């Protein structure tokens, strides 16, 4: 299981992230504290506190999705 920390600043970034997550054929979860959301759900991701650092966990590999994660990655 891979894990990355990201930060999404607004609805355009959420839309971009969810669009690429939806193209993947493996499960992707995004979480903050104890709230875990399916990363392929636009409304689910929007319901998270976007002012916080979010944790993405996924079990596969897709180069386009990795590029999106890199774009929104935190240090």
ABEGO torsion letter per residue (X at the ends): XBBBBBBBABAAAAAAAAAAAAABABBBBBBBEABBBBAABAAAAAABBAABBBBBBBABBBAAAAAAAAAABBX
